């Protein structure tokens, strides 16, 4: 059964599109809005690793690396072999190494 994306996912996708099109300031605002919505979703769906991974992506992209790492770690606690969460958790280290922290197609999650 497919479920329509919630507001958080829509804002996350919009932010990624804006970022891709060089509209960084607008993208950052959308990432922050996405994080707010995804926090609510994660609080409601407490055992949903995907929601936590989306939250981590939004937090990471808005510059909140510490909170993003927490969300990715929670996702991995629920789903230890979740590759997208592992990728999201390694992304800040990848950025420090200078490879730009490239996202998986469609974001980390």
Secondary structure, 3 states (H helix, E strand, C coil): CCCCCCHHHHHHHHHHHHHHCCCHHHHHHHHHHHHHHHHHHHHHCCCCHHHHHHHHHHHHHCCCHHHHHHHHHHHHHHCCCCHHHHHHHHHHHHHHHCCCCCCCCCCCC
